[in-house]
Amino acid sequence: MIQNFDPKKMSNVVVADVDYKDYPDFSDAWIEEADYDGRELTVEELDWISDNHPDIMAELIYNSLL
């Protein structure tokens, strides 16, 4: 959905439903909002990232804990 997706272009990422008891999976966590290359991502785009880039999702979740 996002052509040539580059996670380095993501900013202002807000992760929701991080349950520390669910470590290390955090299976209920999701990206509530984020910007990509200076614009706000749509719900569909956030879902696309979640569905197609689980590695990036995991990194974003872990980074939100820092």
N, CA, C and O atoms as a MOPAC input file, in Angstrom:
PM7 MOZYME 1SCF
protein

 N      0.81200 1    -1.19400 1     0.00000 1
 C      0.00000 1     0.00000 1     0.00000 1
 C      0.85800 1     1.26100 1     0.00000 1
 O      0.50400 1     2.25300 1    -0.63700 1
 N      1.97300 1     1.22800 1     0.70400 1
 C      2.88900 1     2.36100 1     0.68400 1
 C      4.04900 1     1.96600 1    -0.23000 1
 O      4.80700 1     1.04600 1     0.07600 1
 N      4.17600 1     2.66200 1    -1.33800 1
 C      5.22300 1     2.35100 1    -2.30500 1
 C      6.60200 1     2.55400 1    -1.67700 1
 O      6.85000 1     3.56400 1    -1.01900 1
 N      7.49000 1     1.59000 1    -1.88500 1
 C      8.86900 1     1.67600 1    -1.38600 1
 C      8.91600 1     2.04200 1     0.09400 1
 O      9.64300 1     2.95100 1     0.49400 1
 N      8.13600 1     1.33000 1     0.89900 1
 C      8.02200 1     1.61100 1     2.32300 1
 C      9.39200 1     1.61200 1     2.99400 1
 O     10.16800 1     0.66700 1     2.85000 1
 N      9.67500 1     2.68300 1     3.72600 1
 C     10.92200 1     2.83400 1     4.47000 1
 C     10.57100 1     3.20800 1     5.91000 1
 O     10.14200 1     4.33400 1     6.16300 1
 N     10.74700 1     2.28100 1     6.85600 1
 C     10.36200 1     2.56600 1     8.23600 1
 C     11.09900 1     3.75700 1     8.85100 1
 O     10.63000 1     4.33200 1     9.83300 1
 N     12.23300 1     4.12600 1     8.28800 1
 C     12.96900 1     5.27700 1     8.80000 1
 C     12.21900 1     6.58500 1     8.56600 1
 O     12.52900 1     7.60200 1     9.18600 1
 N     11.23800 1     6.55700 1     7.67500 1
 C     10.44600 1     7.75600 1     7.39600 1
 C      9.26000 1     7.89400 1     8.34500 1
 O      8.49700 1     8.85600 1     8.25200 1
 N      9.10200 1     6.93200 1     9.26100 1
 C      8.01100 1     7.01000 1    10.23200 1
 C      8.41700 1     7.89200 1    11.40200 1
 O      9.56900 1     7.87900 1    11.83600 1
 N      7.45600 1     8.65600 1    11.90700 1
 C      7.69200 1     9.50000 1    13.07100 1
 C      6.39400 1     9.64400 1    13.84600 1
 O      5.32300 1     9.26200 1    13.37300 1
 N      6.50700 1    10.20300 1    15.04500 1
 C      5.33900 1    10.44900 1    15.90100 1
 C      4.48500 1     9.19800 1    16.07300 1
 O      3.25600 1     9.25900 1    16.02400 1
 N      5.14400 1     8.07500 1    16.27300 1
 C      4.44500 1     6.80100 1    16.39900 1
 C      3.86700 1     6.67400 1    17.80500 1
 O      4.57000 1     6.85700 1    18.79900 1
 N      2.56800 1     6.35700 1    17.87000 1
 C      1.88500 1     6.12100 1    19.13600 1
 C      1.40400 1     4.67600 1    19.12500 1
 O      0.60200 1     4.28000 1    18.28000 1
 N      1.91300 1     3.89000 1    20.08800 1
 C      1.53400 1     2.48400 1    20.19900 1
 C      0.54500 1     2.34500 1    21.35100 1
 O      0.74200 1     2.91800 1    22.42200 1
 N     -0.50900 1     1.58700 1    21.12500 1
 C     -1.55900 1     1.41200 1    22.13900 1
 C     -1.63900 1    -0.04000 1    22.58300 1
 O     -1.19700 1    -0.94700 1    21.87800 1
 N     -2.20800 1    -0.24100 1    23.75900 1
 C     -2.48500 1    -1.56100 1    24.33300 1
 C     -1.24900 1    -2.42500 1    24.53400 1
 O     -1.27300 1    -3.62700 1    24.26700 1
 N     -0.17700 1    -1.81300 1    25.00300 1
 C      1.01600 1    -2.58400 1    25.34100 1
 C      0.81900 1    -3.13200 1    26.75000 1
 O      0.76400 1    -2.37600 1    27.72000 1
 N      0.71400 1    -4.43900 1    26.85100 1
 C      0.52100 1    -5.10900 1    28.14100 1
 C      1.82200 1    -5.81500 1    28.50600 1
 O      2.22600 1    -6.76900 1    27.84100 1
 N      2.47300 1    -5.34500 1    29.56100 1
 C      3.76100 1    -5.89900 1    29.95900 1
 C      3.66300 1    -7.37400 1    30.32100 1
 O      4.66200 1    -8.08900 1    30.23500 1
 N      2.50400 1    -7.84500 1    30.71800 1
 C      2.31600 1    -9.26600 1    31.03700 1
 C      2.38600 1   -10.13000 1    29.78300 1
 O      2.57100 1   -11.34400 1    29.87100 1
 N      2.24200 1    -9.51100 1    28.62700 1
 C      2.25100 1   -10.22900 1    27.35900 1
 C      3.64700 1   -10.25200 1    26.72200 1
 O      3.79400 1   -10.65300 1    25.56800 1
 N      4.66100 1    -9.82600 1    27.46400 1
 C      6.02800 1    -9.84600 1    26.95800 1
 C      6.42900 1   -11.27200 1    26.62200 1
 O      6.09400 1   -12.16200 1    27.40300 1
 N      7.10000 1   -11.55600 1    25.55400 1
 C      7.66400 1   -10.65700 1    24.56600 1
 C      6.77800 1   -10.47300 1    23.34300 1
 O      7.16500 1    -9.77300 1    22.40800 1
 N      5.60500 1   -11.08100 1    23.32900 1
 C      4.75800 1   -11.04900 1    22.12600 1
 C      4.03600 1    -9.73000 1    21.91900 1
 O      3.97100 1    -9.22500 1    20.79800 1
 N      3.48800 1    -9.16500 1    22.99700 1
 C      2.68800 1    -7.94100 1    22.90600 1
 C      1.65200 1    -8.06400 1    21.78600 1
 O      1.50600 1    -7.17000 1    20.95200 1
 N      0.95000 1    -9.17500 1    21.78900 1
 C      0.02900 1    -9.50200 1    20.69300 1
 C     -1.16500 1    -8.55800 1    20.58700 1
 O     -1.78400 1    -8.47500 1    19.52700 1
 N     -1.49900 1    -7.85200 1    21.65100 1
 C     -2.63800 1    -6.93400 1    21.59100 1
 C     -2.23400 1    -5.50800 1    21.21700 1
 O     -3.09400 1    -4.65700 1    20.98900 1
 N     -0.94600 1    -5.25300 1    21.15500 1
 C     -0.46500 1    -3.89500 1    20.84400 1
 C     -0.70200 1    -3.57400 1    19.37000 1
 O     -0.68500 1    -4.45500 1    18.51100 1
 N     -0.92300 1    -2.29500 1    19.10500 1
 C     -1.15900 1    -1.83900 1    17.73700 1
 C     -0.72100 1    -0.38100 1    17.62700 1
 O     -0.61800 1     0.32700 1    18.62900 1
 N     -0.46800 1     0.05400 1    16.39700 1
 C     -0.08700 1     1.44800 1    16.16200 1
 C     -1.36700 1     2.26700 1    16.09700 1
 O     -2.20200 1     2.07000 1    15.21500 1
 N     -1.50700 1     3.17400 1    17.03000 1
 C     -2.69700 1     4.01100 1    17.09000 1
 C     -2.62600 1     5.16400 1    16.08200 1
 O     -3.62300 1     5.52200 1    15.45300 1
 N     -1.42700 1     5.73400 1    15.94400 1
 C     -1.23200 1     6.80100 1    14.96700 1
 C      0.25200 1     6.92000 1    14.66200 1
 O      1.10100 1     6.53400 1    15.46500 1
 N      0.54600 1     7.45600 1    13.50100 1
 C      1.92700 1     7.67500 1    13.09000 1
 C      1.94600 1     8.56800 1    11.85800 1
 O      0.96300 1     8.67300 1    11.12500 1
 N      3.07800 1     9.19900 1    11.65500 1
 C      3.30800 1     9.99000 1    10.44600 1
 C      4.29700 1     9.23400 1     9.58000 1
 O      5.14100 1     8.48500 1    10.07100 1
 N      4.17000 1     9.45000 1     8.28300 1
 C      5.10600 1     8.85100 1     7.34200 1
 C      5.50200 1     9.91200 1     6.32900 1
 O      4.66400 1    10.44400 1     5.60000 1
 N      6.76800 1    10.20300 1     6.29900 1
 C      7.29400 1    11.18800 1     5.35500 1
 C      6.52900 1    12.51400 1     5.44900 1
 O      6.24200 1    13.15700 1     4.44000 1
 N      6.20600 1    12.90400 1     6.69400 1
 C      5.58000 1    14.20100 1     6.92800 1
 C      4.07200 1    14.25800 1     6.86300 1
 O      3.49400 1    15.33500 1     7.00500 1
 N      3.41200 1    13.11600 1     6.64800 1
 C      1.94900 1    13.13500 1     6.61400 1
 C      1.40000 1    12.04700 1     7.52500 1
 O      2.04700 1    11.02500 1     7.75600 1
 N      0.20800 1    12.27800 1     8.03200 1
 C     -0.41700 1    11.30800 1     8.93000 1
 C     -0.88500 1    10.08400 1     8.14100 1
 O     -1.49500 1    10.20500 1     7.07900 1
 N     -0.58500 1     8.91800 1     8.68300 1
 C     -1.01300 1     7.67900 1     8.04600 1
 C     -2.49700 1     7.42100 1     8.29700 1
 O     -3.02900 1     7.76700 1     9.35200 1
 N     -3.14500 1     6.81600 1     7.32500 1
 C     -4.55200 1     6.43900 1     7.48000 1
 C     -4.63600 1     5.13300 1     8.26400 1
 O     -3.63400 1     4.44000 1     8.44300 1
 N     -5.81500 1     4.81200 1     8.71800 1
 C     -6.04400 1     3.54800 1     9.42400 1
 C     -5.68700 1     2.37500 1     8.51800 1
 O     -5.09900 1     1.39500 1     8.97600 1
 N     -6.03200 1     2.46700 1     7.25900 1
 C     -5.72800 1     1.39700 1     6.31100 1
 C     -4.22400 1     1.20800 1     6.15900 1
 O     -3.74000 1     0.07900 1     6.08400 1
 N     -3.49200 1     2.30800 1     6.11400 1
 C     -2.03900 1     2.21400 1     5.99100 1
 C     -1.41100 1     1.64000 1     7.25400 1
 O     -0.46800 1     0.85200 1     7.18100 1
 N     -1.92900 1     2.03200 1     8.40700 1
 C     -1.43200 1     1.47100 1     9.66000 1
 C     -1.70100 1    -0.03400 1     9.71300 1
 O     -0.84300 1    -0.80400 1    10.14700 1
 N     -2.87500 1    -0.44800 1     9.27900 1
 C     -3.20100 1    -1.87000 1     9.22200 1
 C     -2.27300 1    -2.60100 1     8.25100 1
 O     -1.83400 1    -3.71700 1     8.52800 1
 N     -1.98000 1    -1.97500 1     7.12400 1
 C     -1.10300 1    -2.57100 1     6.12700 1
 C      0.28800 1    -2.81600 1     6.70700 1
 O      0.88100 1    -3.87500 1     6.49600 1
 N      0.80100 1    -1.82800 1     7.43900 1
 C      2.11700 1    -1.98400 1     8.07500 1
 C      2.07500 1    -3.13600 1     9.06100 1
 O      2.97300 1    -3.97800 1     9.08800 1
 N      1.04100 1    -3.16900 1     9.86000 1
 C      0.89000 1    -4.23400 1    10.84900 1
 C      0.82300 1    -5.60900 1    10.19700 1
 O      1.44900 1    -6.55600 1    10.67400 1
 N      0.07800 1    -5.72200 1     9.12700 1
 C     -0.12100 1    -7.01100 1     8.45200 1
 C      1.09100 1    -7.45600 1     7.63900 1
 O      1.36700 1    -8.65200 1     7.54800 1
 N      1.81100 1    -6.51500 1     7.05200 1
 C      2.87900 1    -6.85400 1     6.11500 1
 C      4.29400 1    -6.69100 1     6.66200 1
 O      5.25700 1    -7.13900 1     6.04000 1
 N      4.41900 1    -6.06100 1     7.80600 1
 C      5.74600 1    -5.82100 1     8.37900 1
 C      5.74800 1    -6.09800 1     9.88400 1
 O      5.94600 1    -5.17900 1    10.67900 1
 N      5.53100 1    -7.35100 1    10.28200 1
 C      5.50100 1    -7.66800 1    11.71900 1
 C      6.82500 1    -7.36400 1    12.41900 1
 O      6.83600 1    -7.05500 1    13.61100 1
 N      7.93800 1    -7.44800 1    11.69100 1
 C      9.23200 1    -7.12400 1    12.27400 1
 C      9.30900 1    -5.64900 1    12.66200 1
 O      9.84400 1    -5.30700 1    13.71600 1
 N      8.78300 1    -4.79500 1    11.82300 1
 C      8.76300 1    -3.36900 1    12.11200 1
 C      7.80000 1    -3.08400 1    13.25900 1
 O      8.08200 1    -2.25500 1    14.12500 1
 N      6.67500 1    -3.76700 1    13.25900 1
 C      5.71700 1    -3.61200 1    14.36800 1
 C      6.38300 1    -3.93800 1    15.68700 1
 O      6.25000 1    -3.18800 1    16.65400 1
 N      7.09800 1    -5.04800 1    15.73800 1
 C      7.76900 1    -5.45300 1    16.97900 1
 C      8.77400 1    -4.38800 1    17.41400 1
 O      8.84800 1    -4.04800 1    18.59400 1
 N      9.53700 1    -3.86900 1    16.47700 1
 C     10.51700 1    -2.83400 1    16.79900 1
 C      9.83900 1    -1.57500 1    17.32800 1
 O     10.31200 1    -0.97900 1    18.29600 1
 N      8.74100 1    -1.16600 1    16.70700 1
 C      8.02300 1     0.02300 1    17.16000 1
 C      7.46500 1    -0.17300 1    18.57000 1
 O      7.50200 1     0.73700 1    19.39800 1
 N      6.95400 1    -1.36300 1    18.82300 1
 C      6.42100 1    -1.65700 1    20.16000 1
 C      7.53300 1    -1.60300 1    21.19700 1
 O      7.38200 1    -0.96200 1    22.23700 1
 N      8.65600 1    -2.27500 1    20.92100 1
 C      9.76200 1    -2.26600 1    21.86100 1
 C     10.29700 1    -0.85000 1    22.06800 1
 O     10.62300 1    -0.47400 1    23.19300 1
 N     10.39100 1    -0.06900 1    21.00300 1
 C     10.86800 1     1.30700 1    21.13100 1
 C      9.93000 1     2.16000 1    21.96800 1
 O     10.36900 1     3.09800 1    22.63300 1
 N      8.64300 1     1.84200 1    21.94100 1
 C      7.68300 1     2.61800 1    22.74300 1
 C      7.87100 1     2.36500 1    24.23500 1
 O      7.40800 1     3.15200 1    25.06100 1
 N      8.54200 1     1.28100 1    24.58100 1
 C      8.76900 1     0.95000 1    25.98700 1
 C      9.96000 1     1.68900 1    26.58100 1
 O     10.10700 1     1.76000 1    27.80100 1
 N     10.80200 1     2.23500 1    25.72300 1
 C     12.01600 1     2.91100 1    26.19600 1
 C     11.73500 1     4.26300 1    26.76600 1
 O     12.65700 1     4.95200 1    27.20300 1

